[in-house]
Amino acid sequence: MMTVQKDTTLVGVSEMRTKMDEILAMSHRHTVIIEKRHKPVAVLIDAGQYEQLEKRLELLEDFALAHLAKARERGSKGSDYMDIEAALKIIRRQ
């Protein structure tokens, strides 16, 4: 285990097997990045924090869709339109 920032800890997959309870408790306080062969493979966060992130993403998607609808209504085919569509693709890739 290695703390890389005040609120982020890196944990190897092998440590997950031996220190699961400790790591789960840690995830309630800050973000835990799980690594396999020194490459990030997953992020462990508190369930409440996850729900907040989901709500924010949903709100952002609604905002982007409303903006996209207004751009279509105006007949816009410019960069605004393409930027919003690209952003929506990123949001929906969950």
C-alpha positions as CSV (number, residue, x, y, z in Angstrom):
1,M,0.0,0.0,0.0
2,M,1.2,3.5,-0.9
3,T,-0.4,6.8,-0.3
4,V,0.2,8.9,-3.4
5,Q,-1.8,12.0,-2.3
6,K,-3.5,13.0,0.9
7,D,-6.7,11.4,-0.3
8,T,-5.5,8.6,-2.6
9,T,-3.9,5.2,-1.9
10,L,-2.5,2.7,-4.3
11,V,-3.1,-1.0,-3.5
12,G,-1.8,-4.1,-5.3
13,V,-4.2,-6.9,-6.2
14,S,-2.3,-9.3,-3.9
15,E,-2.8,-6.9,-1.0
16,M,-6.5,-7.0,-1.6
17,R,-6.5,-10.7,-0.9
18,T,-4.8,-10.3,2.5
19,K,-6.0,-6.9,3.7
20,M,-9.5,-6.7,2.3
21,D,-11.2,-5.3,5.5
22,E,-8.5,-2.7,6.0
23,I,-8.7,-1.6,2.4
24,L,-12.6,-1.4,2.5
25,A,-12.4,0.7,5.6
26,M,-9.9,2.9,3.9
27,S,-12.2,3.4,0.9
28,H,-14.7,5.2,3.3
29,R,-12.1,7.9,4.0
30,H,-10.5,8.3,0.6
31,T,-10.0,6.9,-2.9
32,V,-8.2,3.6,-3.3
33,I,-6.7,2.7,-6.7
34,I,-6.2,-1.0,-7.3
35,E,-3.2,-2.0,-9.4
36,K,-2.2,-5.1,-11.2
37,R,1.4,-5.3,-12.3
38,H,1.8,-1.6,-11.4
39,K,-1.0,-0.5,-13.7
40,P,-4.3,0.9,-12.4
41,V,-7.2,-1.6,-13.0
42,A,-9.9,-0.3,-10.7
43,V,-10.9,2.4,-8.3
44,L,-12.6,1.7,-5.0
45,I,-14.7,4.5,-3.5
46,D,-17.3,4.8,-0.8
47,A,-20.8,3.9,-1.9
48,G,-22.2,7.3,-0.9
49,Q,-19.5,9.0,-3.0
50,Y,-20.3,6.8,-5.9
51,E,-24.0,7.7,-5.7
52,Q,-23.0,11.4,-5.7
53,L,-20.8,10.9,-8.8
54,E,-23.7,9.1,-10.6
55,K,-26.1,12.0,-9.8
56,R,-23.6,14.6,-11.0
57,L,-23.0,12.6,-14.3
58,E,-26.7,12.3,-14.8
59,L,-27.2,16.1,-14.3
60,L,-24.3,16.8,-16.7
61,E,-25.8,14.5,-19.3
62,D,-29.2,16.2,-18.9
63,F,-27.5,19.6,-19.3
64,A,-25.5,18.5,-22.4
65,L,-28.7,17.0,-24.0
66,A,-30.6,20.2,-23.4
67,H,-27.8,22.2,-24.9
68,L,-27.6,19.8,-27.8
69,A,-31.4,20.1,-28.4
70,K,-31.1,23.9,-28.5
71,A,-28.2,23.7,-30.9
72,R,-30.2,21.4,-33.2
73,E,-33.2,23.7,-32.9
74,R,-31.0,26.6,-34.1
75,G,-29.8,24.4,-37.0
76,S,-26.2,24.6,-35.7
77,K,-23.7,22.2,-37.2
78,G,-20.7,24.0,-35.8
79,S,-18.1,22.9,-33.2
80,D,-20.5,23.4,-30.3
81,Y,-22.7,20.7,-31.6
82,M,-19.8,18.3,-32.2
83,D,-18.2,19.0,-28.8
84,I,-21.4,18.3,-27.0
85,E,-21.9,15.0,-29.0
86,A,-18.4,14.0,-28.2
87,A,-18.9,14.7,-24.5
88,L,-22.1,12.7,-24.4
89,K,-20.2,9.7,-25.9
90,I,-17.7,10.0,-23.1
91,I,-20.4,10.2,-20.4
92,R,-22.3,7.2,-21.8
93,R,-19.2,4.9,-22.0
94,Q,-19.7,3.9,-18.4
